[in-house]
Amino acid sequence: MKWFDYAVPQSLAETTHLLSTHPRARPLAGGTDLLVQLRSGAKVTGLVVDVKYVPELNDLSYAPTRGLTLGAAVPCCRIRSDQAVRQAYPALGEVASLLGGTQIQNRASIGGNLCNAAPSADSAPLLIVLRATCRLAGPVGTREIPVEDFCTGPGQSALQSGELLVSFHLPPPPSHFGACYLRFTPRNEMDIAVAGAGAGVELENGTFRSARIALSAVAPTPLFVREAGNWLAGKPANAESINTAAEIAKAAAKPITDMRGTAEYRRHLCAVLTRRALEAAVRRAKEARA
Protein backbone atom coordinates (compact mmCIF):
# COMPACT_ATOMS: atom_id res chain seq x y z
CA MET A 1 0.00 0.00 0.00
CA LYS A 2 1.30 3.46 -0.90
CA TRP A 3 1.78 5.84 2.02
CA PHE A 4 -0.85 8.52 2.70
CA ASP A 5 -1.53 11.23 5.23
CA TYR A 6 -4.44 10.85 7.65
CA ALA A 7 -6.73 13.62 8.89
CA VAL A 8 -9.52 13.51 11.48
CA PRO A 9 -11.71 16.62 11.06
CA GLN A 10 -14.19 17.53 13.77
CA SER A 11 -16.61 19.61 11.70
CA LEU A 12 -18.29 19.54 8.31
CA ALA A 13 -16.60 22.79 7.28
CA GLU A 14 -13.17 21.37 8.09
CA THR A 15 -13.99 18.20 6.15
CA THR A 16 -15.09 19.98 2.98
CA HIS A 17 -12.03 22.26 3.20
CA LEU A 18 -9.70 19.24 3.32
CA LEU A 19 -11.48 17.50 0.44
CA SER A 20 -11.56 20.61 -1.76
CA THR A 21 -7.91 21.57 -1.17
CA HIS A 22 -6.61 18.02 -1.73
CA PRO A 23 -8.20 16.90 -5.03
CA ARG A 24 -7.18 13.25 -4.58
CA ALA A 25 -8.29 13.03 -0.94
CA ARG A 26 -10.56 10.14 -0.02
CA PRO A 27 -13.19 10.30 2.76
CA LEU A 28 -13.25 7.31 5.08
CA ALA A 29 -16.44 6.37 6.92
CA GLY A 30 -15.91 2.72 7.83
CA GLY A 31 -13.10 1.86 5.44
CA THR A 32 -14.41 -1.60 4.63
CA ASP A 33 -14.24 -0.80 0.90
CA LEU A 34 -11.67 1.99 0.80
CA LEU A 35 -8.86 0.23 2.66
CA VAL A 36 -9.21 -2.85 0.47
CA GLN A 37 -9.08 -0.68 -2.66
CA LEU A 38 -6.03 1.24 -1.44
CA ARG A 39 -4.23 -1.97 -0.55
CA SER A 40 -4.92 -3.49 -3.97
CA GLY A 41 -4.00 -0.32 -5.85
CA ALA A 42 -7.49 0.11 -7.29
CA LYS A 43 -7.50 3.57 -5.69
CA VAL A 44 -4.59 5.87 -4.86
CA THR A 45 -4.60 8.85 -2.53
CA GLY A 46 -2.24 11.06 -0.62
CA LEU A 47 -4.80 11.92 2.09
CA VAL A 48 -7.45 9.89 3.87
CA VAL A 49 -10.04 12.02 5.67
CA ASP A 50 -11.73 10.13 8.50
CA VAL A 51 -15.27 11.52 8.80
CA LYS A 52 -16.37 9.35 11.72
CA TYR A 53 -16.12 12.26 14.15
CA VAL A 54 -18.17 14.79 12.18
CA PRO A 55 -21.51 15.20 14.04
CA GLU A 56 -23.70 15.58 10.95
CA LEU A 57 -22.41 12.30 9.52
CA ASN A 58 -23.26 10.46 12.75
CA ASP A 59 -26.82 11.76 13.15
CA LEU A 60 -29.51 9.11 13.51
CA SER A 61 -32.81 10.75 14.44
CA TYR A 62 -36.47 10.11 13.72
CA ALA A 63 -39.70 12.01 14.22
CA PRO A 64 -43.11 10.76 12.98
CA THR A 65 -43.84 14.07 11.24
CA ARG A 66 -40.36 14.65 9.83
CA GLY A 67 -39.08 11.20 9.00
CA LEU A 68 -35.58 9.78 9.41
CA THR A 69 -32.24 11.54 9.17
CA LEU A 70 -29.45 9.01 8.69
CA GLY A 71 -25.86 10.21 8.71
CA ALA A 72 -23.63 8.76 6.02
CA ALA A 73 -21.14 7.42 8.60
CA VAL A 74 -23.65 5.78 10.98
CA PRO A 75 -22.51 2.15 11.27
CA CYS A 76 -24.88 -0.63 10.30
CA CYS A 77 -24.91 -2.01 13.84
CA ARG A 78 -26.55 1.21 15.09
CA ILE A 79 -29.11 1.17 12.29
CA ARG A 80 -30.18 -2.44 12.77
CA SER A 81 -30.54 -2.03 16.55
CA ASP A 82 -32.29 1.37 16.60
CA GLN A 83 -35.85 0.97 17.88
CA ALA A 84 -37.30 3.76 15.74
CA VAL A 85 -35.78 2.26 12.60
CA ARG A 86 -37.06 -1.19 13.50
CA GLN A 87 -40.61 0.13 13.94
CA ALA A 88 -40.91 2.70 11.13
CA TYR A 89 -38.50 1.25 8.54
CA PRO A 90 -38.07 -2.46 9.31
CA ALA A 91 -36.68 -3.21 5.85
CA LEU A 92 -33.87 -0.69 6.45
CA GLY A 93 -32.75 -2.61 9.53
CA GLU A 94 -32.83 -5.81 7.49
CA VAL A 95 -30.59 -4.34 4.80
CA ALA A 96 -28.15 -3.06 7.41
CA SER A 97 -27.89 -6.66 8.61
CA LEU A 98 -26.94 -7.83 5.10
CA LEU A 99 -23.81 -5.69 4.69
CA GLY A 100 -21.07 -8.07 5.76
CA GLY A 101 -20.80 -9.97 9.01
CA THR A 102 -21.24 -8.66 12.55
CA GLN A 103 -17.70 -7.33 12.85
CA ILE A 104 -17.92 -5.52 9.52
CA GLN A 105 -21.25 -3.97 10.53
CA ASN A 106 -19.54 -2.22 13.44
CA ARG A 107 -17.62 -0.18 10.86
CA ALA A 108 -19.54 -0.31 7.57
CA SER A 109 -22.20 2.28 6.82
CA ILE A 110 -25.04 2.57 4.35
CA GLY A 111 -23.53 5.87 3.23
CA GLY A 112 -20.27 4.14 2.40
CA ASN A 113 -22.10 1.33 0.64
CA LEU A 114 -23.81 3.85 -1.64
CA CYS A 115 -20.67 5.95 -2.21
CA ASN A 116 -18.81 2.86 -3.38
CA ALA A 117 -21.32 3.02 -6.27
CA ALA A 118 -21.28 -0.68 -7.03
CA PRO A 119 -24.18 -1.81 -9.24
CA SER A 120 -24.74 -4.60 -6.68
CA ALA A 121 -25.04 -2.27 -3.67
CA ASP A 122 -27.71 -3.82 -1.45
CA SER A 123 -28.69 -0.55 0.21
CA ALA A 124 -29.48 1.34 -3.00
CA PRO A 125 -32.72 -0.38 -4.14
CA LEU A 126 -34.29 -0.06 -0.71
CA LEU A 127 -33.29 3.59 -0.34
CA ILE A 128 -34.87 4.21 -3.74
CA VAL A 129 -38.20 2.59 -2.84
CA LEU A 130 -38.20 4.46 0.49
CA ARG A 131 -37.90 7.75 -1.46
CA ALA A 132 -34.64 8.76 0.20
CA THR A 133 -32.85 11.98 -0.69
CA CYS A 134 -29.11 12.58 -0.33
CA ARG A 135 -27.67 15.68 1.31
CA LEU A 136 -24.31 16.57 -0.22
CA ALA A 137 -21.87 19.18 1.08
CA GLY A 138 -18.97 20.83 -0.69
CA PRO A 139 -16.90 24.00 -0.83
CA VAL A 140 -19.82 26.05 -2.21
CA GLY A 141 -22.51 24.78 0.17
CA THR A 142 -25.03 21.95 0.37
CA ARG A 143 -27.49 20.44 -2.09
CA GLU A 144 -29.96 17.57 -2.18
CA ILE A 145 -30.59 14.97 -4.87
CA PRO A 146 -32.87 11.90 -5.05
CA VAL A 147 -30.96 8.77 -4.16
CA GLU A 148 -31.79 7.24 -7.56
CA ASP A 149 -29.65 9.97 -9.17
CA PHE A 150 -26.60 9.41 -6.95
CA CYS A 151 -24.88 6.53 -8.78
CA THR A 152 -23.93 7.48 -12.34
CA GLY A 153 -21.89 4.43 -13.37
CA PRO A 154 -19.86 1.55 -11.93
CA GLY A 155 -17.79 3.15 -9.17
CA GLN A 156 -18.97 6.63 -10.18
CA SER A 157 -21.33 9.02 -8.41
CA ALA A 158 -22.86 12.49 -8.65
CA LEU A 159 -20.36 13.82 -6.10
CA GLN A 160 -18.45 16.79 -7.48
CA SER A 161 -14.88 17.74 -6.62
CA GLY A 162 -14.58 18.41 -2.90
CA GLU A 163 -18.07 17.11 -2.09
CA LEU A 164 -19.11 14.35 0.27
CA LEU A 165 -22.33 12.61 1.21
CA VAL A 166 -23.47 13.95 4.57
CA SER A 167 -26.78 12.19 5.23
CA PHE A 168 -29.97 10.68 3.90
CA HIS A 169 -33.48 11.86 4.59
CA LEU A 170 -36.32 9.35 4.47
CA PRO A 171 -39.85 10.73 4.59
CA PRO A 172 -42.20 9.27 7.19
CA PRO A 173 -43.86 6.11 5.84
CA PRO A 174 -47.50 6.67 4.88
CA SER A 175 -50.28 4.56 6.33
CA HIS A 176 -50.62 1.05 4.95
CA PHE A 177 -47.08 1.11 3.57
CA GLY A 178 -44.72 -1.82 3.30
CA ALA A 179 -41.25 -2.36 1.84
CA CYS A 180 -38.87 -5.25 1.28
CA TYR A 181 -35.49 -5.93 -0.32
CA LEU A 182 -34.48 -9.42 -1.41
CA ARG A 183 -31.30 -10.65 -3.06
CA PHE A 184 -30.00 -13.92 -4.42
CA THR A 185 -26.56 -15.29 -3.61
CA PRO A 186 -25.47 -18.85 -4.42
CA ARG A 187 -24.28 -19.36 -0.85
CA ASN A 188 -24.71 -17.49 2.43
CA GLU A 189 -21.02 -16.60 2.66
CA MET A 190 -21.11 -14.65 -0.63
CA ASP A 191 -21.92 -11.01 0.11
CA ILE A 192 -22.20 -9.82 -3.51
CA ALA A 193 -25.65 -10.44 -4.94
CA VAL A 194 -26.19 -12.05 -8.31
CA ALA A 195 -29.37 -9.95 -8.44
CA GLY A 196 -31.54 -8.05 -5.98
CA ALA A 197 -34.94 -6.35 -5.94
CA GLY A 198 -36.58 -3.82 -3.66
CA ALA A 199 -40.25 -2.93 -3.52
CA GLY A 200 -42.21 -0.32 -1.61
CA VAL A 201 -46.00 -0.14 -1.80
CA GLU A 202 -48.85 1.90 -0.34
CA LEU A 203 -52.27 0.24 -0.33
CA GLU A 204 -55.75 1.72 -0.27
CA ASN A 205 -58.92 -0.39 -0.22
CA GLY A 206 -57.18 -3.40 -1.69
CA THR A 207 -55.45 -1.53 -4.52
CA PHE A 208 -51.98 -0.10 -5.05
CA ARG A 209 -52.13 3.59 -4.29
CA SER A 210 -48.44 3.87 -5.21
CA ALA A 211 -45.47 1.58 -5.74
CA ARG A 212 -41.75 1.79 -6.41
CA ILE A 213 -39.47 -0.99 -7.61
CA ALA A 214 -35.67 -0.97 -7.90
CA LEU A 215 -33.09 -3.60 -8.86
CA SER A 216 -29.43 -4.26 -8.08
CA ALA A 217 -26.63 -6.05 -9.94
CA VAL A 218 -28.48 -6.06 -13.28
CA ALA A 219 -27.43 -2.71 -14.80
CA PRO A 220 -24.44 -0.33 -14.69
CA THR A 221 -26.07 1.38 -11.70
CA PRO A 222 -28.80 0.42 -9.21
CA LEU A 223 -31.89 0.51 -11.41
CA PHE A 224 -35.08 2.40 -10.54
CA VAL A 225 -37.83 0.73 -12.58
CA ARG A 226 -40.20 3.66 -12.49
CA GLU A 227 -42.49 2.22 -15.16
CA ALA A 228 -43.27 -0.89 -13.07
CA GLY A 229 -44.40 1.17 -10.09
CA ASN A 230 -46.40 3.54 -12.27
CA TRP A 231 -48.17 0.60 -13.88
CA LEU A 232 -49.19 -0.80 -10.47
CA ALA A 233 -50.79 2.45 -9.28
CA GLY A 234 -54.55 1.94 -9.14
CA LYS A 235 -54.35 -1.79 -9.87
CA PRO A 236 -55.70 -4.42 -7.47
CA ALA A 237 -53.11 -5.81 -5.07
CA ASN A 238 -53.31 -9.35 -6.38
CA ALA A 239 -51.09 -11.98 -7.98
CA GLU A 240 -51.94 -10.94 -11.54
CA SER A 241 -50.87 -7.33 -10.96
CA ILE A 242 -47.71 -8.39 -9.15
CA ASN A 243 -46.72 -10.83 -11.89
CA THR A 244 -47.15 -8.18 -14.58
CA ALA A 245 -45.01 -5.69 -12.63
CA ALA A 246 -42.35 -8.39 -12.18
CA GLU A 247 -42.24 -8.92 -15.94
CA ILE A 248 -41.89 -5.17 -16.50
CA ALA A 249 -38.93 -5.15 -14.10
CA LYS A 250 -37.40 -8.12 -15.90
CA ALA A 251 -37.69 -6.32 -19.24
CA ALA A 252 -36.01 -3.20 -17.82
CA ALA A 253 -32.94 -5.08 -16.58
CA LYS A 254 -29.66 -4.72 -18.48
CA PRO A 255 -27.53 -7.50 -16.98
CA ILE A 256 -24.17 -8.85 -18.07
CA THR A 257 -22.68 -12.32 -17.86
CA ASP A 258 -19.85 -12.70 -15.38
CA MET A 259 -18.45 -15.26 -12.94
CA ARG A 260 -21.50 -14.88 -10.66
CA GLY A 261 -24.17 -15.55 -13.26
CA THR A 262 -25.29 -15.25 -16.85
CA ALA A 263 -27.36 -12.38 -18.20
CA GLU A 264 -30.25 -14.77 -18.90
CA TYR A 265 -30.17 -16.09 -15.33
CA ARG A 266 -30.13 -12.58 -13.91
CA ARG A 267 -33.18 -11.59 -15.97
CA HIS A 268 -35.01 -14.62 -14.61
CA LEU A 269 -34.02 -13.63 -11.07
CA CYS A 270 -35.33 -10.09 -11.62
CA ALA A 271 -38.84 -11.41 -12.17
CA VAL A 272 -38.68 -13.89 -9.28
CA LEU A 273 -37.18 -11.45 -6.76
CA THR A 274 -39.46 -8.57 -7.77
CA ARG A 275 -42.52 -10.78 -7.39
CA ARG A 276 -41.41 -12.01 -3.96
CA ALA A 277 -40.42 -8.52 -2.78
CA LEU A 278 -43.80 -7.14 -3.86
CA GLU A 279 -45.64 -9.97 -2.12
CA ALA A 280 -43.71 -9.29 1.10
CA ALA A 281 -44.26 -5.54 0.81
CA VAL A 282 -48.00 -6.07 0.34
CA ARG A 283 -48.15 -8.29 3.44
CA ARG A 284 -46.36 -5.64 5.47
CA ALA A 285 -48.60 -2.87 4.13
CA LYS A 286 -51.68 -4.81 5.21
CA GLU A 287 -50.21 -5.25 8.69
CA ALA A 288 -49.10 -1.60 9.01
CA ARG A 289 -50.87 0.79 11.31
CA ALA A 290 -53.23 3.29 9.75
C-alpha positions in Angstrom: 0.0 0.0 0.0 1.3 3.5 -0.9 1.8 5.8 2.0 -0.8 8.5 2.7 -1.5 11.2 5.2 -4.4 10.9 7.6 -6.7 13.6 8.9 -9.5 13.5 11.5 -11.7 16.6 11.1 -14.2 17.5 13.8 -16.6 19.6 11.7 -18.3 19.5 8.3 -16.6 22.8 7.3 -13.2 21.4 8.1 -14.0 18.2 6.1 -15.1 20.0 3.0 -12.0 22.3 3.2 -9.7 19.2 3.3 -11.5 17.5 0.4 -11.6 20.6 -1.8 -7.9 21.6 -1.2 -6.6 18.0 -1.7 -8.2 16.9 -5.0 -7.2 13.2 -4.6 -8.3 13.0 -0.9 -10.6 10.1 0.0 -13.2 10.3 2.8 -13.3 7.3 5.1 -16.4 6.4 6.9 -15.9 2.7 7.8 -13.1 1.9 5.4 -14.4 -1.6 4.6 -14.2 -0.8 0.9 -11.7 2.0 0.8 -8.9 0.2 2.7 -9.2 -2.8 0.5 -9.1 -0.7 -2.7 -6.0 1.2 -1.4 -4.2 -2.0 -0.5 -4.9 -3.5 -4.0 -4.0 -0.3 -5.8 -7.5 0.1 -7.3 -7.5 3.6 -5.7 -4.6 5.9 -4.9 -4.6 8.8 -2.5 -2.2 11.1 -0.6 -4.8 11.9 2.1 -7.5 9.9 3.9 -10.0 12.0 5.7 -11.7 10.1 8.5 -15.3 11.5 8.8 -16.4 9.4 11.7 -16.1 12.3 14.1 -18.2 14.8 12.2 -21.5 15.2 14.0 -23.7 15.6 10.9 -22.4 12.3 9.5 -23.3 10.5 12.7 -26.8 11.8 13.1 -29.5 9.1 13.5 -32.8 10.7 14.4 -36.5 10.1 13.7 -39.7 12.0 14.2 -43.1 10.8 13.0 -43.8 14.1 11.2 -40.4 14.7 9.8 -39.1 11.2 9.0 -35.6 9.8 9.4 -32.2 11.5 9.2 -29.4 9.0 8.7 -25.9 10.2 8.7 -23.6 8.8 6.0 -21.1 7.4 8.6 -23.6 5.8 11.0 -22.5 2.2 11.3 -24.9 -0.6 10.3 -24.9 -2.0 13.8 -26.6 1.2 15.1 -29.1 1.2 12.3 -30.2 -2.4 12.8 -30.5 -2.0 16.6 -32.3 1.4 16.6 -35.8 1.0 17.9 -37.3 3.8 15.7 -35.8 2.3 12.6 -37.1 -1.2 13.5 -40.6 0.1 13.9 -40.9 2.7 11.1 -38.5 1.3 8.5 -38.1 -2.5 9.3 -36.7 -3.2 5.9 -33.9 -0.7 6.4 -32.7 -2.6 9.5 -32.8 -5.8 7.5 -30.6 -4.3 4.8 -28.2 -3.1 7.4 -27.9 -6.7 8.6 -26.9 -7.8 5.1 -23.8 -5.7 4.7 -21.1 -8.1 5.8 -20.8 -10.0 9.0 -21.2 -8.7 12.5 -17.7 -7.3 12.9 -17.9 -5.5 9.5 -21.2 -4.0 10.5 -19.5 -2.2 13.4 -17.6 -0.2 10.9 -19.5 -0.3 7.6 -22.2 2.3 6.8 -25.0 2.6 4.4 -23.5 5.9 3.2 -20.3 4.1 2.4 -22.1 1.3 0.6 -23.8 3.8 -1.6 -20.7 5.9 -2.2 -18.8 2.9 -3.4 -21.3 3.0 -6.3 -21.3 -0.7 -7.0 -24.2 -1.8 -9.2 -24.7 -4.6 -6.7 -25.0 -2.3 -3.7 -27.7 -3.8 -1.4 -28.7 -0.5 0.2 -29.5 1.3 -3.0 -32.7 -0.4 -4.1 -34.3 -0.1 -0.7 -33.3 3.6 -0.3 -34.9 4.2 -3.7 -38.2 2.6 -2.8 -38.2 4.5 0.5 -37.9 7.7 -1.5 -34.6 8.8 0.2 -32.8 12.0 -0.7 -29.1 12.6 -0.3 -27.7 15.7 1.3 -24.3 16.6 -0.2 -21.9 19.2 1.1 -19.0 20.8 -0.7 -16.9 24.0 -0.8 -19.8 26.1 -2.2 -22.5 24.8 0.2 -25.0 22.0 0.4 -27.5 20.4 -2.1 -30.0 17.6 -2.2 -30.6 15.0 -4.9 -32.9 11.9 -5.0 -31.0 8.8 -4.2 -31.8 7.2 -7.6 -29.6 10.0 -9.2 -26.6 9.4 -6.9 -24.9 6.5 -8.8 -23.9 7.5 -12.3 -21.9 4.4 -13.4 -19.9 1.5 -11.9 -17.8 3.2 -9.2 -19.0 6.6 -10.2 -21.3 9.0 -8.4 -22.9 12.5 -8.7 -20.4 13.8 -6.1 -18.4 16.8 -7.5 -14.9 17.7 -6.6 -14.6 18.4 -2.9 -18.1 17.1 -2.1 -19.1 14.3 0.3 -22.3 12.6 1.2 -23.5 14.0 4.6 -26.8 12.2 5.2 -30.0 10.7 3.9 -33.5 11.9 4.6 -36.3 9.3 4.5 -39.9 10.7 4.6 -42.2 9.3 7.2 -43.9 6.1 5.8 -47.5 6.7 4.9 -50.3 4.6 6.3 -50.6 1.1 5.0 -47.1 1.1 3.6 -44.7 -1.8 3.3 -41.2 -2.4 1.8 -38.9 -5.2 1.3 -35.5 -5.9 -0.3 -34.5 -9.4 -1.4 -31.3 -10.7 -3.1 -30.0 -13.9 -4.4 -26.6 -15.3 -3.6 -25.5 -18.9 -4.4 -24.3 -19.4 -0.9 -24.7 -17.5 2.4 -21.0 -16.6 2.7 -21.1 -14.6 -0.6 -21.9 -11.0 0.1 -22.2 -9.8 -3.5 -25.6 -10.4 -4.9 -26.2 -12.0 -8.3 -29.4 -9.9 -8.4 -31.5 -8.0 -6.0 -34.9 -6.4 -5.9 -36.6 -3.8 -3.7 -40.3 -2.9 -3.5 -42.2 -0.3 -1.6 -46.0 -0.1 -1.8 -48.9 1.9 -0.3 -52.3 0.2 -0.3 -55.7 1.7 -0.3 -58.9 -0.4 -0.2 -57.2 -3.4 -1.7 -55.5 -1.5 -4.5 -52.0 -0.1 -5.0 -52.1 3.6 -4.3 -48.4 3.9 -5.2 -45.5 1.6 -5.7 -41.7 1.8 -6.4 -39.5 -1.0 -7.6 -35.7 -1.0 -7.9 -33.1 -3.6 -8.9 -29.4 -4.3 -8.1 -26.6 -6.1 -9.9 -28.5 -6.1 -13.3 -27.4 -2.7 -14.8 -24.4 -0.3 -14.7 -26.1 1.4 -11.7 -28.8 0.4 -9.2 -31.9 0.5 -11.4 -35.1 2.4 -10.5 -37.8 0.7 -12.6 -40.2 3.7 -12.5 -42.5 2.2 -15.2 -43.3 -0.9 -13.1 -44.4 1.2 -10.1 -46.4 3.5 -12.3 -48.2 0.6 -13.9 -49.2 -0.8 -10.5 -50.8 2.5 -9.3 -54.5 1.9 -9.1 -54.3 -1.8 -9.9 -55.7 -4.4 -7.5 -53.1 -5.8 -5.1 -53.3 -9.4 -6.4 -51.1 -12.0 -8.0 -51.9 -10.9 -11.5 -50.9 -7.3 -11.0 -47.7 -8.4 -9.2 -46.7 -10.8 -11.9 -47.1 -8.2 -14.6 -45.0 -5.7 -12.6 -42.4 -8.4 -12.2 -42.2 -8.9 -15.9 -41.9 -5.2 -16.5 -38.9 -5.2 -14.1 -37.4 -8.1 -15.9 -37.7 -6.3 -19.2 -36.0 -3.2 -17.8 -32.9 -5.1 -16.6 -29.7 -4.7 -18.5 -27.5 -7.5 -17.0 -24.2 -8.9 -18.1 -22.7 -12.3 -17.9 -19.8 -12.7 -15.4 -18.5 -15.3 -12.9 -21.5 -14.9 -10.7 -24.2 -15.6 -13.3 -25.3 -15.3 -16.9 -27.4 -12.4 -18.2 -30.2 -14.8 -18.9 -30.2 -16.1 -15.3 -30.1 -12.6 -13.9 -33.2 -11.6 -16.0 -35.0 -14.6 -14.6 -34.0 -13.6 -11.1 -35.3 -10.1 -11.6 -38.8 -11.4 -12.2 -38.7 -13.9 -9.3 -37.2 -11.4 -6.8 -39.5 -8.6 -7.8 -42.5 -10.8 -7.4 -41.4 -12.0 -4.0 -40.4 -8.5 -2.8 -43.8 -7.1 -3.9 -45.6 -10.0 -2.1 -43.7 -9.3 1.1 -44.3 -5.5 0.8 -48.0 -6.1 0.3 -48.2 -8.3 3.4 -46.4 -5.6 5.5 -48.6 -2.9 4.1 -51.7 -4.8 5.2 -50.2 -5.2 8.7 -49.1 -1.6 9.0 -50.9 0.8 11.3 -53.2 3.3 9.7 
